[in-house]
Amino acid sequence: FSVDSAMSGFMVWPDYLLEHLVGLLSSREGFWLRVVCISMRRVVEAAPRYLHVQCDTAGDAIPRCSIRLFSCPLLEMSLRGVDLPGPGDLGDMTQVAAWSQLRLLDLSCCDLSEATLRALVLPRTVETLLLDNTAELDDQLLGDLLREHTLQSLSVNHCKNLRLPPLWAKRPWSSLHVDGCYMLDLPCLLSLGSWTHLAAFSCDGEDWDGNGLEALLSSPCQSLQISFGGELTDLSVVSRLPLTCLGLRKAATLSDLHFAELFDCSRSRPWTHVSLPECVGVSHATVDTLSQVGATLRSVDLSWVGELVDLDIDKLTLSAPLLETLVLIGAKQLSGKGWLGNLGARCPLVATCDLTSANAIDDDVLEFCDHVFVVARAWHSISQPCPAAILDRARVVAERRCRVALHPVLKNYYGSVQADWTRRKNAADCAEAVRQKPEIWL
């Protein structure tokens, strides 16, 4: 069911009619509601027991009634980026029937005032709270908000007023995200917290040498994300954690050998996500050992790292049949030789291949890949002669893509996806570039 205010005069509907309509329809199984407001910038989506409000423009407001539309209890509610009503309207959430069973609440980027934060009373059922980019949030306000609650997961990324965490750290978190909180005393936080249930942790590593990280050794932590890790000098503690997901950004002091040893000593782990953007030490040895744990990999980000060549990515894609996301931004020495044309066949689940600023890879070659990956029978439309081996390889890729039925996103040098490119060529018009670089497919 869809209501477009530009066509239906939605903005003049009285609140009670909108409330009744949404309450009636949203309680039905398998129903999804989409309301596009007159500005065409705001979308309200809902399904049984879930509400997601999306705003494309910061500060975009929602109708006062729209956060109290539902007669059935919600399990999750996201109001990320929404200009919320005042503290008197949001206030005591325990008094709203629709929120009586709420498990997840996302109020990130909502520009919550200090008065709204002080008036906010969360239902006791809330287990996961997201308050990313809340400028007014400080240690005292966060401590007061959580005092009566046994939250399991908390995300306060980029809350820059958090400094000393004793009021809110001493609880058995299952996930804690404090990335961008560069004033936060991380050694203090790690020494105070209870980590016996911790599964995911992310933090800002600026001016932090990893002191206190050994506190996580008692945890079952599987996901670790550290941004601005320029002060880290070794990965000895990281290698002892039971990680399957690792993200390190700007860890400039770590060498190729550091990363190679990490993956070499953890070959038995089912690694799923590895993200090492701007870790300039990453090079051939890292990718070689990463390829040895590639059987379970789903996402790899090697943007703006050290020297990478086509042979490195060839090894990686050969070893990662479950790969869904491959990000190689700034890989200027890559030409696609041996792996780009075969990516769809080797990794049939691939959904994103980001080659932004990889200036050695021709747009025509990418567009030919887009035809083969997306339009599964594109190789039939090639009227100009191409080497038979290339057509055979395209046929294999096309058949596999047909079975998977995914639409991968290929990003070119300018970071544009195919739909945004200035021209649209058919497969035949791309054939000349493919004929000139058969090594990409063979």
C-alpha positions in Angstrom: 0.0 0.0 0.0 1.4 3.4 -1.0 0.3 6.9 -0.4 1.9 9.7 -2.3 0.8 13.1 -1.0 1.6 14.8 -4.3 -1.2 12.8 -5.8 -3.6 12.2 -3.0 -3.6 15.4 -0.9 -2.2 13.4 2.1 -1.1 16.5 3.9 -4.7 17.7 4.4 -5.8 14.3 5.8 -6.8 14.7 9.5 -4.6 13.0 12.0 -7.3 10.7 13.2 -7.9 9.3 9.7 -4.2 8.7 9.1 -3.8 7.1 12.5 -6.8 4.8 11.9 -5.6 3.8 8.4 -2.0 3.1 9.4 -3.1 1.3 12.6 -5.5 -0.9 10.7 -3.2 -1.9 7.9 0.1 -2.2 9.8 -1.4 -4.9 12.0 -1.8 -7.3 9.0 0.9 -9.9 8.4 3.1 -9.4 5.4 2.0 -5.7 5.1 4.4 -2.9 4.4 3.4 0.7 4.4 5.2 3.5 2.5 4.1 7.1 2.9 5.9 9.7 0.8 5.2 13.2 2.1 4.6 16.2 -0.1 8.2 17.4 -0.1 9.3 14.1 -1.6 12.1 14.1 0.9 10.6 12.1 3.7 9.5 8.5 3.8 7.7 6.7 6.6 7.8 2.9 6.4 6.2 0.4 8.6 5.6 -3.3 8.9 4.0 -5.4 11.6 5.8 -4.6 14.9 8.5 -2.6 13.1 8.7 1.2 12.3 11.4 2.9 10.3 11.2 6.6 9.6 13.8 7.9 7.1 14.7 11.5 6.5 16.9 12.5 3.5 17.4 16.0 4.8 18.7 16.8 8.3 16.1 18.5 10.4 13.2 17.2 8.4 10.2 17.1 10.7 7.5 14.4 11.0 3.9 14.9 11.8 3.3 14.9 15.6 1.0 11.9 15.4 3.3 9.7 13.3 5.3 8.2 16.2 2.1 7.1 17.9 0.4 5.5 14.9 0.3 1.9 15.9 -2.2 -0.1 17.9 0.0 -3.2 18.0 3.2 -3.2 20.1 6.4 -2.5 18.2 9.6 -4.5 18.6 11.9 -2.1 16.8 11.7 1.6 16.1 14.2 3.7 14.2 13.8 7.5 14.0 17.3 8.1 12.9 17.8 11.7 11.6 14.3 12.8 12.4 13.5 16.2 13.9 11.6 14.9 16.9 8.8 16.7 18.8 9.7 18.4 22.1 10.4 16.6 25.4 6.8 16.6 26.4 5.7 14.7 23.3 8.5 12.0 23.3 9.0 12.0 27.1 7.7 9.0 29.0 7.7 6.2 26.5 6.4 3.7 29.0 3.0 5.4 28.7 2.6 4.5 25.0 1.0 1.1 24.4 2.7 0.6 21.1 6.1 0.8 22.9 5.3 -1.6 25.7 7.4 -4.4 24.1 10.0 -2.3 22.4 13.4 -4.1 22.0 15.4 -1.7 19.9 15.3 2.1 19.8 17.3 4.2 17.4 17.4 7.9 18.1 20.7 8.6 16.3 21.3 12.0 14.6 18.0 13.4 16.0 19.6 16.5 17.5 18.1 15.7 21.0 18.2 18.6 23.4 19.4 18.2 27.0 15.7 18.7 28.1 14.5 15.9 25.8 17.3 13.6 27.1 16.4 14.3 30.7 12.7 13.8 30.1 13.1 10.5 28.2 12.0 7.4 30.0 12.7 4.2 28.2 10.5 1.1 28.4 12.2 -1.6 30.5 12.0 -4.0 27.6 14.6 -2.0 25.5 17.7 -4.1 25.0 19.4 -2.1 22.3 19.8 1.7 22.3 21.4 3.8 19.5 22.2 7.5 20.2 24.9 8.2 17.6 25.8 11.8 17.0 23.9 13.2 20.0 25.9 16.4 20.7 24.3 17.1 24.1 24.9 13.7 25.5 27.5 13.6 28.3 28.5 11.1 31.0 26.0 12.3 33.5 23.0 12.3 31.1 23.9 8.9 29.8 24.3 7.5 33.3 20.9 8.9 34.4 19.2 7.5 31.2 20.6 4.0 31.8 20.4 3.9 35.6 17.2 1.9 35.7 17.8 -0.2 32.6 19.7 -3.4 31.9 20.6 -2.7 28.3 22.6 -5.2 26.4 23.8 -3.2 23.4 24.7 0.5 23.3 25.9 2.7 20.4 27.0 6.2 21.1 29.3 6.8 18.2 30.5 10.4 17.7 29.2 11.6 21.0 32.1 13.9 21.7 31.2 14.9 25.3 31.7 11.4 26.7 34.9 11.4 28.8 34.9 9.3 31.9 32.5 6.3 31.8 32.1 5.0 35.4 28.4 5.7 35.6 27.5 3.5 32.6 30.4 1.2 31.9 29.9 -1.4 34.7 27.5 -3.7 33.0 27.8 -6.9 31.0 27.5 -5.4 27.5 27.0 -7.7 24.5 27.9 -4.9 22.1 29.4 -1.4 22.7 30.1 1.1 20.1 32.0 4.3 21.0 33.7 5.2 17.7 34.3 8.9 17.3 34.3 9.5 21.0 37.8 10.8 20.9 37.7 12.3 24.4 36.7 9.1 26.0 39.2 7.5 28.4 39.5 4.0 26.8 41.9 2.4 29.3 39.5 3.5 32.1 36.5 2.1 30.2 38.2 -1.2 29.5 39.3 -1.6 33.1 35.8 -0.8 34.5 33.6 -2.8 32.2 32.4 -6.4 32.4 33.2 -8.1 29.1 32.2 -11.7 29.7 29.3 -11.4 27.2 30.9 -8.9 24.8 30.4 -9.9 21.1 31.2 -6.6 19.3 33.3 -3.5 20.2 34.2 -0.4 18.3 36.1 2.6 19.4 38.2 5.6 18.3 41.9 4.8 18.4 43.2 8.3 18.1 46.1 8.9 20.6 45.5 5.3 22.0 48.3 2.7 21.8 46.0 -0.2 22.7 46.6 0.0 26.5 43.9 -1.9 28.3 42.8 -4.0 25.3 43.9 -7.2 27.1 40.8 -6.8 29.3 38.8 -8.1 26.3 40.7 -11.4 26.3 38.1 -12.9 28.7 35.3 -12.0 26.3 33.8 -13.9 23.4 34.4 -10.8 21.2 34.0 -11.7 17.5 33.9 -8.1 16.1 36.5 -5.4 16.7 36.5 -2.1 14.9 39.2 0.6 15.6 39.4 3.8 13.6 42.4 6.1 13.6 44.7 3.3 14.9 47.9 5.2 14.2 49.4 4.6 17.6 49.0 0.8 17.5 52.4 -0.9 17.3 51.5 -4.6 17.3 48.5 -6.9 17.0 49.5 -9.5 19.6 46.4 -8.9 21.8 44.1 -8.7 18.7 45.5 -12.1 17.5 44.4 -13.7 20.8 40.8 -12.6 20.5 38.3 -15.0 18.9 37.6 -12.5 16.1 35.7 -13.2 12.9 35.2 -9.5 12.0 38.1 -7.0 12.1 38.1 -3.4 11.1 41.3 -1.2 11.4 41.4 2.2 9.8 44.5 4.3 9.4 46.8 1.9 11.4 49.8 3.4 9.6 52.4 2.1 12.0 51.5 -1.6 11.4 53.5 -3.4 8.7 52.6 -6.0 6.1 54.2 -8.6 8.4 52.0 -7.6 11.4 48.8 -8.3 9.4 50.3 -11.4 7.7 51.1 -12.9 11.1 47.6 -12.1 12.4 45.8 -14.0 9.7 48.5 -16.8 9.6 47.9 -17.6 13.2 44.1 -17.6 12.9 43.6 -19.8 9.9 41.1 -22.0 11.7 38.8 -19.1 12.4 35.7 -18.5 10.1 36.7 -14.9 9.1 33.7 -13.1 7.6 34.6 -9.4 7.4 38.0 -7.8 7.1 38.4 -4.0 6.6 41.8 -2.4 6.6 41.3 1.0 4.8 44.3 3.4 4.8 46.5 0.8 6.5 49.5 1.7 4.2 51.5 -1.3 5.5 49.1 -3.8 3.9 50.6 -5.4 0.8 51.3 -8.8 -0.8 52.0 -10.8 2.4 48.8 -9.7 4.0 46.6 -10.6 1.0 48.4 -13.9 0.6 47.6 -15.0 4.2 44.1 -13.5 3.9 43.5 -15.7 0.9 44.3 -18.7 3.1 41.3 -17.9 5.3 39.1 -16.8 2.4 36.6 -19.7 2.4 34.2 -17.9 4.7 34.9 -14.2 3.8 31.9 -12.1 2.9 33.4 -8.6 2.9 36.9 -7.3 2.2 38.0 -3.6 2.2 41.5 -2.9 1.1 41.1 0.8 0.2 44.2 3.1 0.0 46.5 0.4 1.3 50.1 -0.3 0.2 51.1 -1.8 -3.1 48.5 -4.3 -4.5 48.8 -6.0 -7.9 46.4 -8.0 -9.9 47.9 -11.3 -8.8 47.0 -10.4 -5.2 43.3 -9.9 -6.0 43.4 -12.9 -8.3 44.4 -15.1 -5.3 41.8 -13.5 -3.1 38.9 -13.9 -5.4 39.8 -17.5 -6.1 39.8 -18.4 -2.4 36.6 -16.5 -1.4 33.5 -18.1 -3.0 31.1 -16.4 -0.5 32.4 -12.9 -1.1 29.7 -10.3 -1.3 31.6 -7.0 -1.0 35.0 -6.1 -2.4 36.3 -2.6 -1.9 39.5 -1.6 -3.6 39.3 2.2 -3.6 42.6 3.9 -4.7 44.2 0.6 -6.0 45.9 2.4 -8.9 48.1 -0.5 -10.0 45.2 -2.8 -10.7 44.1 -3.4 -14.3 41.7 -6.3 -13.6 43.9 -8.9 -15.2 42.8 -12.4 -14.5 40.2 -11.6 -11.9 37.7 -8.8 -12.9 36.1 -10.7 -15.7 35.9 -13.8 -13.6 34.6 -12.2 -10.5 31.0 -13.1 -11.1 31.9 -16.8 -11.7 34.3 -17.1 -8.8 32.2 -15.1 -6.3 28.6 -15.6 -7.5 27.2 -13.8 -4.5 29.2 -10.6 -5.1 26.9 -7.5 -4.7 29.4 -4.7 -4.6 32.8 -4.1 -6.3 34.1 -0.6 -5.6 36.9 0.5 -7.9 36.8 4.2 -7.2 40.1 5.9 -8.1 41.4 2.7 -9.6 42.4 4.6 -12.8 43.9 1.7 -14.7 40.6 -0.1 -15.1 38.7 1.2 -18.2 35.0 2.2 -17.9 34.1 0.2 -21.0 35.5 -3.0 -19.4 33.4 -2.3 -16.3 30.4 -1.6 -18.3 30.8 -4.9 -20.2 31.1 -6.7 -16.8 27.9 -4.9 -15.7 26.1 -6.2 -18.8 27.3 -9.8 -18.1 26.7 -9.6 -14.3 23.3 -8.0 -14.5 21.8 -8.8 -17.8 22.5 -12.5 -17.6 22.2 -13.1 -21.4 24.1 -10.0 -22.5 26.7 -12.1 -24.3 24.0 -13.0 -26.9 23.8 -9.4 -27.9 27.4 -9.0 -28.9 27.4 -8.6 -32.6 31.0 -7.6 -33.1 33.4 -10.5 -33.0 35.1 -11.3 -29.7 37.5 -14.1 -28.9 35.6 -17.3 -28.3 37.3 -17.8 -24.9 35.9 -14.5 -23.7 32.4 -15.3 -24.8 32.7 -18.7 -23.1 33.8 -17.1 -19.9 30.9 -14.5 -20.1 28.5 -17.3 -20.7 29.6 -19.1 -17.4 29.3 -15.8 -15.5 25.9 -15.1 -17.0 24.5 -18.5 -16.1 25.7 -18.3 -12.5 24.3 -14.8 -12.1 21.0 -16.1 -13.4 20.8 -18.5 -10.6 21.8 -16.0 -7.9 19.6 -13.2 -9.3 21.5 -10.4 -7.6 22.2 -7.0 -9.0 25.8 -6.2 -8.2 27.0 -2.6 -7.9 30.1 -1.8 -9.8 31.7 1.6 -9.1 34.0 3.2 -11.6 37.0 5.6 -11.1 34.7 8.5 -10.1 32.8 6.4 -7.6 29.7 6.3 -9.8 27.5 3.3 -10.1 26.6 2.2 -13.6 23.1 3.9 -13.5 24.8 7.2 -12.9 27.3 7.0 -15.7 26.9 9.7 -18.4 26.2 7.2 -21.2 24.7 3.8 -21.5 26.4 1.4 -24.0 25.2 -2.0 -25.1 27.4 -5.0 -24.7 28.4 -4.8 -28.4 29.7 -1.2 -28.0 31.9 -2.3 -25.2 33.4 -5.3 -27.1 36.3 -3.3 -28.5 37.7 -2.5 -25.1 37.3 -6.1 -24.1 39.1 -7.4 -27.2 42.0 -5.1 -26.4 42.3 -6.5 -22.9 41.6 -10.2 -23.1 43.8 -10.8 -20.1 41.0 -9.5 -17.9 38.9 -12.5 -18.8 41.4 -15.2 -19.5 
